[in-house]
Amino acid sequence: MLQQILRDMYIDPELLAELNEEQKQILFYKMREEQLRRWKEREEKARMEEAVLRKTARRKQISRKRNGKHVQWLRGKDGEVWVWVMGEAPGDKPYEQISEELIAERARQQAQKEAEELWRQKEAEITKKFRDAMAQEKARIVAEKWKIEIEDRKAAKLEEEKIQEELKKREEEERQKGEEQIRQQEEIRAKELYLSLKQAQQHSQHSDDDQEWEEQLRRSKAADEERSHKARRARDEYRRQSLRAIQKGRVAGLSNLFQGTSLNNDQEIKLNNNSASPLLSQLLAFQCSNIWERPSRPFSRDVIIRWFKEEQIPRRAGFERSTNRIAQWFHGIISRQEAEELLMNKSEGTFLVRVSEKIWGYALSYRQQSGFKHFLVDASGDFYSFLGVDPNRHATLTDLIDFHKEEIITSSGGELLLEPCGQQKNPPDYSPLFE
């Protein structure tokens, strides 16, 4: 499974969701190592191709010299090689002039923008001022209307219109006066901004941009340090587990060691003739009657059961080390939620192993003080190992469990397998695997 992920440089999102943070970090570290290896291989290939191209070009150059072909530079009136420099040719503007024009245009646009904002504020003040005045005057006239006689209402109306016309005229004058003030302020502001921008260009100081850049640089450095810390921790855990497994002598030598630890069908039947159950013998004999080709990934419950019967029972997956009894920690095809329900009221260190529906392998569910952890166990090859966490390869599933009864799974979590979680159903949830 791990080799397939590194080959494709892709992991299924559902499978990724099954991994905890430390498993993800170690998997990322291994994928990064593979990327570097491919990059170096690509660079070496490109270097070789470039060397071949240079050699070919050198040969062509020698051949052209022999044929009398060569390249000549275009020369000017003075006999020297003709060179054109932007800004020095006839009709080109000098850099200083272009810079002056850009600064002036920038200052004008900024001043215009500020002037528009000032005018909007001024216009809002004028409108509010005369709206309030008109409302007050109208209220006063309406109040007086109730006091005058009916024949004077027409005169009051004329007086109201006259006052409104006078107020509108004053409002227009005020607007014109405000526009003139804003225009003058815009010109003054444009000159100030021009001088300010010119000074800023001369001193090459961009304090705001520098502060923003420094903040982005600080965040980037902090993120890089965090990633480096996680990768370093994952690398140290990888080395620690490898050294510890070598010291204990429990790393399986892939298929050769596994084949040395397993028994063939005839030896298994003879060895357990007195105490073995006939169930295991029948299942082992069943392997010879059908041809099995494993799909690339599990896609149904029936395929998982077939895989277990064809590949895992001959490897004694789920059995105790020296008997034909099913191990207390072994469970069938149950979900993560069902596993957590079984572990809910258990003490820290309690664990179970269930058949995975995501990969060809298993999931070890572990009860910790603050909740639960789930580790994927890859069984797609001829060994058993934690996917992305433990670099050790074990000949049998029981070897892996026994190893981590004494050695922690991860250095950050300190997980030790202390107490197996048994069955709570009758028949057991692993019954379909052995039918």
Rosetta blueprint (number, residue, H / E / L):
1 M L
2 L H
3 Q H
4 Q H
5 I H
6 L H
7 R H
8 D H
9 M L
10 Y L
11 I L
12 D L
13 P H
14 E H
15 L H
16 L H
17 A H
18 E H
19 L L
20 N L
21 E H
22 E H
23 Q H
24 K H
25 Q H
26 I H
27 L H
28 F H
29 Y H
30 K H
31 M H
32 R H
33 E H
34 E H
35 Q H
36 L H
37 R H
38 R H
39 W H
40 K H
41 E H
42 R H
43 E H
44 E H
45 K H
46 A H
47 R H
48 M H
49 E H
50 E H
51 A H
52 V H
53 L H
54 R H
55 K H
56 T H
57 A H
58 R H
59 R H
60 K H
61 Q H
62 I H
63 S H
64 R H
65 K H
66 R H
67 N H
68 G L
69 K L
70 H L
71 V L
72 Q L
73 W L
74 L L
75 R E
76 G L
77 K L
78 D L
79 G L
80 E L
81 V E
82 W L
83 V L
84 W L
85 V L
86 M L
87 G L
88 E L
89 A L
90 P L
91 G L
92 D L
93 K L
94 P L
95 Y H
96 E H
97 Q H
98 I H
99 S H
100 E H
101 E H
102 L H
103 I H
104 A H
105 E H
106 R H
107 A H
108 R H
109 Q H
110 Q H
111 A H
112 Q H
113 K H
114 E H
115 A H
116 E H
117 E H
118 L H
119 W H
120 R H
121 Q H
122 K H
123 E H
124 A H
125 E H
126 I H
127 T H
128 K H
129 K H
130 F H
131 R H
132 D H
133 A H
134 M H
135 A H
136 Q H
137 E H
138 K H
139 A H
140 R H
141 I H
142 V H
143 A H
144 E H
145 K H
146 W L
147 K L
148 I L
149 E L
150 I H
151 E H
152 D H
153 R H
154 K H
155 A H
156 A H
157 K H
158 L H
159 E H
160 E H
161 E H
162 K H
163 I H
164 Q H
165 E H
166 E H
167 L H
168 K H
169 K H
170 R H
171 E H
172 E H
173 E H
174 E H
175 R H
176 Q H
177 K H
178 G H
179 E H
180 E H
181 Q H
182 I H
183 R H
184 Q H
185 Q H
186 E H
187 E H
188 I H
189 R H
190 A H
191 K H
192 E H
193 L H
194 Y H
195 L H
196 S H
197 L H
198 K H
199 Q H
200 A H
201 Q H
202 Q H
203 H H
204 S L
205 Q L
206 H L
207 S H
208 D H
209 D H
210 D H
211 Q H
212 E H
213 W H
214 E H
215 E H
216 Q H
217 L H
218 R H
219 R H
220 S H
221 K H
222 A H
223 A H
224 D H
225 E H
226 E H
227 R H
228 S H
229 H H
230 K H
231 A H
232 R H
233 R H
234 A H
235 R H
236 D H
237 E H
238 Y H
239 R H
240 R H
241 Q H
242 S H
243 L H
244 R H
245 A H
246 I H
247 Q H
248 K H
249 G L
250 R L
251 V L
252 A L
253 G L
254 L H
255 S H
256 N H
257 L H
258 F H
259 Q H
260 G H
261 T H
262 S L
263 L L
264 N L
265 N H
266 D H
267 Q H
268 E H
269 I H
270 K H
271 L H
272 N L
273 N L
274 N L
275 S L
276 A L
277 S L
278 P H
279 L H
280 L H
281 S H
282 Q H
283 L H
284 L H
285 A H
286 F H
287 Q H
288 C H
289 S H
290 N L
291 I L
292 W L
293 E L
294 R L
295 P L
296 S L
297 R L
298 P L
299 F L
300 S L
301 R H
302 D H
303 V H
304 I H
305 I H
306 R H
307 W H
308 F H
309 K H
310 E H
311 E H
312 Q H
313 I H
314 P H
315 R H
316 R L
317 A L
318 G L
319 F E
320 E L
321 R L
322 S L
323 T L
324 N L
325 R L
326 I E
327 A L
328 Q L
329 W L
330 F E
331 H L
332 G L
333 I L
334 I L
335 S L
336 R H
337 Q H
338 E H
339 A H
340 E H
341 E H
342 L H
343 L H
344 M L
345 N L
346 K L
347 S L
348 E L
349 G L
350 T E
351 F E
352 L E
353 V E
354 R E
355 V E
356 S L
357 E L
358 K L
359 I L
360 W L
361 G E
362 Y E
363 A E
364 L E
365 S E
366 Y E
367 R E
368 Q E
369 Q L
370 S L
371 G E
372 F E
373 K E
374 H E
375 F E
376 L E
377 V E
378 D E
379 A L
380 S L
381 G L
382 D L
383 F L
384 Y E
385 S E
386 F E
387 L L
388 G L
389 V L
390 D L
391 P L
392 N L
393 R L
394 H E
395 A L
396 T L
397 L H
398 T H
399 D H
400 L H
401 I H
402 D H
403 F H
404 H H
405 K H
406 E H
407 E L
408 I L
409 I L
410 T L
411 S L
412 S L
413 G L
414 G L
415 E L
416 L L
417 L L
418 L L
419 E E
420 P E
421 C L
422 G L
423 Q L
424 Q L
425 K L
426 N L
427 P L
428 P L
429 D L
430 Y L
431 S H
432 P H
433 L H
434 F H
435 E L
